[in-house]
Amino acid sequence: MEFGPLLYALLSVTLLYFIISLPSGLYRQKLRHIPTVGGPSLPIISYYGAFRFLFHAREIMQEGYAKYKGGIFKFSELGHWRVIVTGPKLVDEFRRAPESVLSSSEALREMIGLDYTLGLGMIHDPYHVQVIRSRLKGDLGSSFHEVRDEIVASLNDELRSGSDGNWSRVPVMKMAYEVVCRASNRLFIGLPICRDPDYCALNKSFARDITACAKVFRITPKFLKPVVARLLPDVSKGIDRGVRHLEPIISKRLRMLEDLGDEWTDRPNDMLQWLIEAARGEERTVRALVIRVLAVNLAALHTTAVSLTMALFYLAAFPQYIGPLRDEVENVVREHGWTKAGLDQMNMVDSFLREVMRASGMSTGTMSRIALKDYTFSDGTFIPAGTHLMTPSGPIFADDTVYPGASEFNPWRFSEMGDQGDHVKLVNTNVNFLSFGHGGHACPGRFFASIKMKMVLAHIVMNYDVKMEREGVIPRSTRIGHICVPSTRAEMLFQQRSPHSRA
């Protein structure tokens, strides 16, 4: 997405927002018992807090956490108040609240404007979530070697210029998107389409467009969303492009399933096939299935590529940790080979990635919910229907009482806690590690994301030397509200290691 339309949308929202209204006075009165941070809560002048939030969300969240840790506070966002739930006890209550009361799907619907982007079928029949939860985790072992093959092939393509013994400059975010896209679609669709340049370009641009839409919709008053939607990318064009790529494949598989049924014994074992078999009614059409494939790619690409980008920045900025990581990878590969069982033994690699997610501060808050019904927490805090809620992942990660020496990057923080159980693994969630959410709505694709990131990091440390152009400097990220994006232009230097120095 070009920055121009996004900027125009933001300016339009800002202007119309001033002209029309803030959250209603009646609704503000319903939340008056919850303490406010980031600015005043009085009518009109609460505009200050709403616009301060755009550029200082992290500071506002930290301010509230410091004052009301273990309790609940609120601050103003454009279009509504945001209520923040803190403390292990209340966060656990929060994640246990029924979907019919504190709704994750309604928050997602509003945040990315599903009415105007992917359609309400994603909410009314979210069968793809169960497919991801049940099949993607369970079938990863049988698909491990295919995914590993695609990661190696894509890294070879992206880092080819660093294979001649010289240092090469590589735009990290671009590389991360390409590698994650190809590796994901090796499992989602398979060869040869996972390597089709136009198909990969579609998924990357679609993910960026929807993410850009989400950034705008997240700060847009509800009544302005139809207006703003006209200024954003035409998502339907991306869906049409996906139909051109996938219609022949989907149509053939639908015919095979209809003609052979259970007798189709050599059916593909990939995400597309799982979706075809799970879809019912109108969802079992070419266009509807294309939307699901694009949606699954959206979930698989953006967050994983962002996290991988930050991990590579940290790897290059802290070269003293490359050696220990390399030793672990080489020892594990020597004993187990490149297998899922072997990857599970790479505890330092796992810990490094988890610590990057903690230390990088990429997320200020997670677990967005909208209250569909009135709700009261055990501390007596009343939450009226219509309230937007969230948990404060960023402040928790910076809390020395939760993570001793929180301001320091300690890549072995979690691997050194191994005797405390597997809750320290990258994929495991708890009330103090909310990057993937927590509870029943925790990210179902985190197991696949973990495997991709660990494979990439392990392959790079084993086969390449890396460094930043400015030693020890992590490129600055861009922050707008709760959204944080690493530098899209930053480059790293890669040099392939000589064969005799590798295992």
Beta strands, then each sheet from edge to edge (+ up, - down):
strand 1: 72-77
strand 2: 80-85
strand 3: 102-103
strand 4: 168-171
strand 5: 366-371
strand 6: 375-376
strand 7: 382-383
strand 8: 388-391
strand 9: 464-468
strand 10: 478-480
strand 11: 483-485
strand 12: 491-496
sheet 1: 1+ 2- 8- 5+ 3-
sheet 2: 4+ 12- 9+
sheet 3: 6+ 7-
sheet 4: 10+ 11-
end
